[in-house]
């Protein structure tokens, strides 16, 4: 049975449809499991497909779990998952999703990249859950595509992959690339596929099975960290915060922020104090320090480069504010994360808990 899509609005190529538009049932997804993957993300992706099959009354969707060597993989919660060899799983698959994890042996990176590049050569769509976007980007499969990743990794990801159009959305579907930020965002992405391939009513019925009250769409932003409250703020504050986010390296004055929001500096300050409990200048500085923290943990950029990237003139200036907010200096945070031992760990080929950027082979040893 061939199923036609009901919506054509997500492709970034005008007039182009989705990769699954003319695919006959069952639409088949393979999930490439990485050690220490997130079970929440994987379950959120598969369960809507299972429920849709039950409500439709036939196998409209099919899914397979696979690993690079066909061996079982252990999720971050300790549950061991049986997996088929990836090459076997790819036969008849229409898309493969990398299920992100925090551990991968550096010596295995090339095997993953070869699998993903080979899948695209066979016309198979590729996607990712949570930090799986790193593997796709390192394989060069996201260059020129919109994609997303968990908010904790966003800043480092953008630094590592300037050719990728990284967003802060909960999920992105761009032609034959499907990425989500992890957790329950995988459910929203699959509910979109169900609505697009069949109808929105079916997607809502599936959502109701999981008490998922509102199906978020691709325009919804992630709400992690300091930005979790932004969506509930008055419109002028939302615009101001988004302007701050876009201008962390070259900061914008409070006067300019106020003018852009259509307010006086005094009115803007009153709104910030009322809703966020601090002045615009202090909130702006906190955003910059937060971004520095992400870069310290998830990249190996020298601390001076990080300071400049978030608008500080020197490492000492960054260090003073970083210690006031986080209670330690930037170098202490990096040392706690074990970054100074990274070079030796990679040389030994250890399977270690690394940042996604390091684990997937995108980092060099840390510089201080």
N, C-alpha and C positions, 0 to 999 in steps of 0.2 A: 504493500500500500504506500503510495506517495502522498506526503502531507505538505501542503503549501503554507508558507508563513503568512501570518496576519499583519506583521509590522515590518517596515523596512527602514526604520529611522536610526539604527545604531551604527551602520557602517560609515566609516569616515570617507569612503569613496562615493561621491554622488551617484545615485542610481544603482549602486551595487547592493546585492542582497547578502544574506547570511550564508555561511558555508553549508548549513543544514537544510536550506530551503527546499531542495528537490531530493533529499535523501529519503529512501524508503524505510519504513519501520522494520526492525527497531533501530532507533538512533543509539549508537553504541559508543560509550565512553570507557577509556582505559585510565586507571589512576596509578601513576608511577609512585610507589611508596619510597620515601627516604627515611632512614633510621631516625627515630625520635620525632616522627611526624605528629601533627596535631590531629587527634581523634575527633575533636569538635568540628574542625573544618571538613574532614573527610565524611563524617556522618551527615553534616549539613548539606553536603553536595549530593549524597546518594539517597537519603531518605525521601526527599521530594520526588525523585524518579520512581522509587518503589511505590509511593502512595499514588502517584499519577497512574501507574500501571493498574493498580487495584481499582481506582475510580473509573478508568476507561474500560476496564474489563479485558485487556489484552496486553501483550508485551510491547508497549510503545517505546520503551527505553530499556537498554541493557547496559550493564557495567561490569568491569573486570578489574581486579586488583593485581598488580604486577610489580616486579622488582627487576633490577638489572641482571641478576643472576638466577632468578626464580626461587631464591631462598626466602623464608619468612622474615618479616620486618617487625620490629617492636616499636609501638607508638610511645609518645611521651608519658602516657599514663601507665605504661608497663604491659599493656595488652599486646599479645603477639598475633600478627596477622599473616595467614598463609597467602602466598603470592605466586602467580604464574611467571614464567620467563617473559620479559617484556616483548621480545620478538614474536612470541606466540600470541600474546595478547593483542598486538597491533594488527594481526590479520583480521580484517573485517571491522576494525575500529574506525570511527569517523573523527575522533578527537582523543588526545591524550593529555591528562592533567598531571603536573608535577605537584606532589603533596609535600609542602615545605616542612623541613625539620631543621634542627640546630646542629645536627651532627652529620658529617660525611668525611670519609677518608680522602685526604687530598689526592692520593694516587688514583682514586676512582673517578675524579671529575671528568676526565676525557671520555670515559665510558658513557656517562650521562649525556654529555654534549653530543657524542656520536649518535646516540639513540634519538635524541630530539631533532637533530639536523636530518637524520635519515627519515624520520616520520614526516617532516615537511616536504622532503623530496618525493615522498609517496603520496602527497596530497592530503595528508592527515592534519587536521587543525591541532594547534597546541594551546595549552592553557596552564594555569597555576593556581594553587591555593596558598594564601599567605606568602611566606618567604620563598616559595617555589619560583617566584618571578626572577630571582637572582640567576637561577640556572638558565632560564630562557634568555635573559639579557646577556649573560656571559657567552651563550651560544650565538649571539648576534641575531636572535629571532624576534627581538622587540624593537630593533632600530626602525624609527619612523612610525611606530605604532603607539597608540594610547595604551597605557597599562596602569595598574595600581599595585600596591604592596601594603602590608600592615604599617600603620602610622609610626610605630617605633623605628622602623627601618627606612622611612621615607627620605629623610634628609641625606643619609649616606648613599642610598640608592641613586638619587639624583646626581650626586657628586661623581659616583662611579660610572654612570651610564648617560652621558650628556646627549647621546643620539636618540634616547628613548623619551617619549612624551609621557612622563610620569605625572599622575594626578593624585589627588587625595580622596578620590571617590571610593565608595565601598566596593564597587566592581566596575570593570570596563570590558566591553565587547567591541572589538575593532576588527572587522572582517573575519579572518580565521584565527584570531587571537582572543582568548578569554582569560582574564585574570581577576582575582578577587583578593580582598584584604584579609581574608581568613575569618575564623569563627563563623558566626551565623550569616555573614555576608555571602557565604557560599550558597546558602539556602535561597537568598534573594536572587542571586544570579541564575540558579536553576529554575526558580519560579518564573523568572523572565523568559527563559527558554521555553518553558511549558506554555506560557501565555502567548508567546510569539508563534510557536509551532501549532498550537491548537486554539485556545481562546482564553481570555482573561478570567472568565468564570471558573474554568477548570483550575487555573492557578490559584484562585481565591479559595476554592474548595480544598485544594491540597494544603494551603497555608492554614486553613481552619483546623485541619487534622493535628497540627502542631501548636495550636493556640498562638500562631504567628499573626498578630492583629493587623499589622500594616506591612504590605509588601513594598519594600524600599526599591527605588529605581536607580538607574545609573547616574542620576543627577545628585543623589544623596552623598554628602560628604561624611568622612569618618569623623568621629567625635572624641578621639583619644587625647590624653594628656591635658594640657592647659586649655585646649580648644573644645573640650567636651561640652561646655556651656554656651558656646557661641551661637548655636542655632536658636536659643531661647532669648537672646538679647534683642533690644530694639534695633531696627534697621540701620540707623546711623552708626551704632556701635559695631554691628556686624561688618559694615563696609569699612570702618576704620581698622578693625582687627585684620581683615583680609588685606588691606593696604600694608599694614605692618608686616604681615607674613611675606608679602611679595618684595619687601624692601628691608631685608635683614642686614645685608652687607653695606649698602649706602642708605643710611637712615633718613627718614622724613621728619621734619620738625613738627611739633605739636600744632603750630599755627597752620601749617600746610594740611595736616590731617583734619583739623577743624574745618578749614575752608572746603575741603573735598567732601566732608560730611554735611555741609550746609549749616554749620554751627559756629558759634564763637568759641575761642579757646576755653573760656570760663564754663560755657554750657557743656562742652565735651568733657572737661574735667569733672563736672558735677555728675554726668552720666556714668563715667568710669568709677567714681567713688561709690555711687549708689548701687551699681550692678556688679562691680568686680572688686570693690573694696580697696582700690589703689588708684593712683594717678595714671594718666595715659603714658607718661614717660616711664614710670616704674613697670607698667604692664609690658610696654615695648621692650624694655631691658630684659624682663623675665623671659619673653619669647626668644630673644637672642641667646640668652644663657641656656635655655632649654634646647635650642638647636645645637649649641656647642656641645652639650652633654651627649646628644644623639651621635654627633660626628666623632666624639671621643670614644664612644663605645663601639660603634659600628663601622668605623673606617680606621685607617692607619695614617691619616694625614698628620703632618707635624702640627704641634699645638699652635705655633705661630700662624700657620695657614688657616687653622680653624678660627683663631681669634679674628683675623682679617675678614674671613668669610661671614662672620656674624657682626661686623661693624666695630670691633675693638682695635685700637691703634697698636696695642702691645699685648704680650702674654701676661704681663703683670696686671694690666688693667682688667683683662678677662679673669685672671686668677682671683683678684680681690672680690669681684661680684659673684664669681662661681662659689667661693668659699662662704660668702654671706648667705647664698641661697641653698647650697647643697652641703655645707659644713665641711668641705674638703677642697683642696686645690685640684685643678684639672689633671695634673700629673699623678696625684694620688688615686683618682678615679680610674685612670688608664692602668695604673699598676695593679689595682684591685681586680680589674678585669683580666689580668694575666697577659696583657698585650706584649710585655717585654720578653716573655718566653716564647712568643709565637714563632719566631724564626727557627729556634731549635726544634720546636714541636713539628713543624712542617718538614724539616730536614729528616727527622726520625720517621716521618710517615705515620705519626700517631693518629688514632681516631679520637678526636678531642671535641669537647664542647667549645665551639668557636662561634664568633659572630657570623651571620649568614654571608656577609661579604667575604670574610676570610675563608670560611668553609667551602665556598664555591669557587675559590681560586682567584678572587678579584683584588686581594690586598697584597701589598709587600710588607715585610717586617716593619714594625712601628718605629718611627723616628721621634726623638724627644727634642 
